[in-house]
Every structure is written in structure tokens, then in C-alpha cells.
Amino acid sequence: MALKRDYRYRPYDSDVIGAVKRMINQSKILVYGDPRLRRRAQEVEDPSMCDALVKRMSHLLRDHHGAGLAATQIGEDKRVVIWLEEGQTRTLINPVLTLGDEEEIGFEGCLSVPGMAGLVRRAVSIRAEGFNLKGGPIKFDASGMLARVIQHEVDHLDGVLFIDRVEPGSLRPMPANEVLGI
């Protein structure tokens, strides 16, 4: 018995492919397959020297409608992460996380793995420590989505992508509107 193939036009398929191609071509964000995403970032010796980097990261994050971004995603070998919180860009340099005991599974996507999403197990709450742009120490607790975003971004600094942590069988294409954040 021959396998029948369905060659009908699917707007969803071409929308996703087109959106992903546009995002990759216009982006300064590294995408899956680039070996720089698998490197462990270096500690920042002088956080005050990261101002221009954080501004660039912030523009990219907003342009791509992301939730967070790690310096390694733009080819910078520095332990710097940013995320959006209540409309403001937050920065953590040389982050160290202490994970809470309770875990939950939730969907994640990534600007460096465009067009894909999967279920990832993460700690529900974390304690984050590091430095701000002036070199001052920062320590705070986070939970829920904020904790998930920070864990995801810190993973990037260690060369770990969400697809390395995805629950078996849950990786799937993400609709174009979610890829673009609209």
C-alpha cells in the first residue's frame, strides 16, 4: 500500500517558516547549532563595564518580544542575564542560583531555538545572587514565571539549552504568533 501524501497549502506551515526565517535573518541572536551557545560563559570582573552590553541586550530582547536574554545568546562570553519585569529590564551579573525544593513543569520556548517549545521541569522558587551594573551585590527571591525565566537564562550561561531539559515527547513546533510574541 502506497503512502498518501497531503500536499495541500497550509498557511500555518508557511507562516511559521517565514517568521522563523525573518527572525534568524534580522537577528543578532545566535540560533541552535551555533557552537558558541554550548560554551560556559566567563565571570565578569568589572560589572560597570557591562552597561553597553546590557543596553544592546535590552534592545534585542524588546525587538524580539522575549522574556529574558543571556549574553551568550548574542555571542558575548560574559555571565550576564537580563529579563523583563513589570515592563522594566532587570540585570543580574555573575548569577548564582539556589533552587527551591518544589518543582513544576511548564512550556518554554527560546529565541535561540526559534519555532519550538517544550515542557521543562524547573524549580518553582529560587534565590538569586549576583551583582548589578554598578558592581553592588544583589540578592532576591523569585517564584513562578520569573523564577522559570531566570533559570532558563542562567542555563544559557552554562551552555545548556531548554531542549536539553525538555520532557520526553513534548518538544513541538510553536505557532508563528508565539514565535513573534504577538
N, C-alpha and C positions, 0 to 999 in steps of 0.2 A: 504494500500500500504506500503510495507516494504521500509525502507530507505536503499539505496545502499551506502556502504562504499568503499572508494577508498584506497586500501592498497598498492598501487604501491610505490616502493622505490623513495624517494625524497632526492637527495644529499643535497639540501638546508637545509632541516629539520635536518638531522644528522650533518651537518657542524655547524649549529647554536648551537645545543645541545652540541656537543663535544667541541666547542670553549668556551661556557659558563661554562661547567664543568671544563675544564682545567683552565680557568681564576679563578674560585672560589677556586679550589684545590690549586693552586700555589700562590694565592694572600694572602696578609696580609690586604687586603681591605675588610671592612665589607660589607655584602650584605643585601639587603632588607629583612626585617624580624628580623634583629638583633635589639633589643630594644635600644642599645647604639646610633643608628642613629637618634633616636627620642628625645634625650636629648639636652638641651640648654648647650652649652659649657661655661666654666668659663673664665673670663677675665685673661689675663696673667699679672702677677705683674712685672716680670723682663724679658723683651724681649730677653736680651742677653743669657738667659738660654735656648733658643729655637733652637740654632744652630744645635744640633744633630738631633732634631725632623725634622727640615726643610730639612736637608740632606737626612734623611730617606724618607721623603715625596717626595722629588725630584727624588730619585731613583725609587720609586714606580710609580710616575707619568710617567716617561720616559719608564719604563719597560712595562707599560700598555697602552702606547700611548694616554694618556689622555690630556685634555686641561687645567684642573685645579684639585686641590685636597684640601679638608679641613681636618684638624687634626682629627675631629670627625670620618671621614671615616676610620681611622686606629685605632680607639679606644682611641684616646687621647682627653681628655676633656679640650681642650685649644682653644681659639679663634685665630686660625692661619689658613690662607689660602695661597696657592701658585698657580701660573699659569705660563704657558709658553708664553713669548712674545719675538718675534724675536729670537727664539732659546735659550733665557735665562730664568732661573727660577726667578720669581718675588715673593716677600713675602709681606704679609700685616698682621700685628698682631693687635688684638683688632679693627677690621674694623668697621667703621661707614659709611653707605652709604646714600647719598642724591640722590633720584631718580629724573630724569628729567620728564617733563610732557608728552612728546611724547612716545607712546608705539608701539611695533611691535610684531608680532607672528612669532616664528621660531622653528625649530626642535631642540630638546635636547635629549641627552642620558646621562647615568651616569655610572661610574664604580661600583657604589653600587647597581645599578639596571641593571645588565648585560642582554643584549639581547633585550632591549626595548628602544623605542624612542617615543616622542610625541611632539605635538605643545604646546608651552608655551608662554604666553604673558609676556613681560619684557619691562622695560624702555629702550629706545634707547640710552640714555646717563645717566651717573652717575657722582657724585663727591664722591671720596673715601678718607677717612681719617683713619689714624691709626699710627702704628709705624713700623720701620724697626728692623732688628736683633740687632742693637746697641742701641735701645731704642729711636732713633731720630724720630721726627714726620714726617709723610708722608702725603701729600695732592696732589691729582691729579684728572684730569677729564678723563673719558674713554667713548667711544661710540662704537656702533656696536657690533661685536662679543666679543670684550674684555669686554665691559660692561655686556653682557649676561653671560659670564663665571664667572666674579666676583660676580654678583648677585646670580648665581647658587651656587657658593661655600659658600658665606655668608649665604644663606638659610640653608645649612648643619649645620652651627654653631648654628642655631636656631631650629634644629630638623625637618626641612622642606625638603622634597624630591621633585624633579621635578614632580613626579607623583601626588603630592598634588596640583599642579598648572596646570596640563595638561588640554588643551581644551577638552571638552567632545567629545568622539568618536574618538580622534586622537591617542591614545596610540596603538602602533603596534610593532610587532617583528622587530628587526633590523637585517639586513644581517650580516653573520659571518665576512665578511671583514670589516664592520663598527664597530662591537664589538671589533675586534682586532686592529682597527685603521690602517689597511693596504689597 
